[in-house]
Amino acid sequence: MDTPKLTLFHYDRSTAAQRVRLALDEKQIAWESVIVDTARGDVGNLPPNYHALNPKGLVPTIIHDGVAIPESLVILEYLEDVFPERPLRPAAPVERARARIWMRKIDESVHVASRSLGVCIVNRHIYKEKEKEALSEYYATMKDGVRKKNDQTNIEAGLDSPLLPGSIATFRKLFEEMDETLGKTEHLAGDGYSMADVALVVYVRRLESFMMAPLWAHLGNLDRWYRRIAERPAYQSAVVSWGDVTEAKRIQHGTEAFPRVAELWHAAGGAKAAA
Ligand SMILES: N[C@@H](CCC(=O)N[C@@H](CS)C(=O)NCC(=O)O)C(=O)O
């Protein structure tokens, strides 16, 4: 029997797409690529029927066996169910539970915090270069009301956004918790590499792309874990080799933002973090 082919709608630097590509490549599942890159406000890059596949109009989406599945964390679970070979879901129930607890943080707070950081530091500069009409069309197409409202606040206020301190506190708390766990086990759910590592490693790369790495240089367990994963062939093929068309802007605006980001990171030490 022929294995039905799997198509992935994605773009290079999307963290949600990176984790799905990483799972696919770790599990050695063949897939076909369709690029849907709206993240610079180019709504014209959205295929006409895309919202039928992904109600939020975001990436990633997979199509497998004729069915569209959105949401990166749902896709990771689906891949385990359909392709159990080379498992990324831990076998032991307690490690499975731990993996899911790590992954829940993404939908509870981490992904929204990452979007806020991205817009405050880089995307607002990219959006300012766009025609007003194109940008209004982009926001008219955006189905997620919270995302739209947060973007508007973050574009307007930039590094003074009221959402920035909480977003930075979320990452500080996350990275400190990861470091503590990684001092006890090799990986997040236990000693084995799992879907929790696949799901979260992309945010270390994302914050590094904003030139923020000096902030967690002292978190040695986190740093060693990140370097070990970065050496994996699947990480190279699924994350590194796809690159990032906005890399130069991330370096430029991340460097400019660093003093403010560092100030908020250090202030978050005393405050109760948002995640
Ligand atoms: N919860 C969703 C989040 C998806 C998401 O935020 N996708 C972003 C990239 S990481 C996107 O499609 N951005 C397009 C845009 O900003 O226009 C998932 O995990 O799949």
The ligand as a Gaussian input file, in Angstrom:
#p B3LYP/6-31G(d) Opt

LIG

0 1
 N       -0.906000      28.011000      17.692000
 C       -0.438000      28.018000      16.340000
 C        0.378000      29.284000      16.116000
 C        0.704000      29.462000      14.655000
 C        1.424000      30.771000      14.375000
 O        1.469000      31.695000      15.214000
 N        1.981000      30.859000      13.172000
 C        2.705000      32.047000      12.775000
 C        4.178000      31.739000      12.577000
 S        4.955000      31.095000      14.025000
 C        2.184000      32.584000      11.442000
 O        1.555000      31.860000      10.682000
 N        2.450000      33.847000      11.156000
 C        1.999000      34.450000       9.950000
 C        1.802000      35.910000      10.121000
 O        2.225000      36.440000      11.158000
 O        1.217000      36.526000       9.203000
 C        0.406000      26.775000      16.063000
 O        1.055000      26.283000      17.004000
 O        0.397000      26.264000      14.934000

